[in-house]
Amino acid sequence: MNRRRRPAADPAADEPLAGNENARPITYDVFLSSPMASLPSDEDYESHRLGILRVLEALERDCRFKVYYAGERRPTKASFERPDVGAHRDSAALRESARFLLVMPKDLVSVCRS
């Protein structure tokens, strides 16, 4: 499998390509996302979060990716930031990410109403 590996000490890896002044700076290789607030209980959240942290660890260790995951420092649902603060921080990190990875728990059902 082809994986891009960024040398740890290469600051130029985050610089936009020459001649492309509108290119966005890339800070993260992966924006890791999961439905943290929509999990029904604190126990469900904490269990799901532990699984996502294992994914994060594998991406960093095996792929040598720099990963953004908002839940990394949110051990419980009670530790969430205000929605406007979290959305601002997450949208900035998303713009600075090369990839987006969404991990959904298999038993979380989305309901669409018209």
Secondary structure as UniProt FT lines:
FT   TURN            8..9
FT   HELIX           11..14
FT   TURN            18..19
FT   TURN            21..22
FT   STRAND          28..33
FT   TURN            37..38
FT   HELIX           42..62
FT   STRAND          67..68
FT   HELIX           70..73
FT   HELIX           77..79
FT   HELIX           83..95
FT   STRAND          97..102
FT   TURN            106..107
//
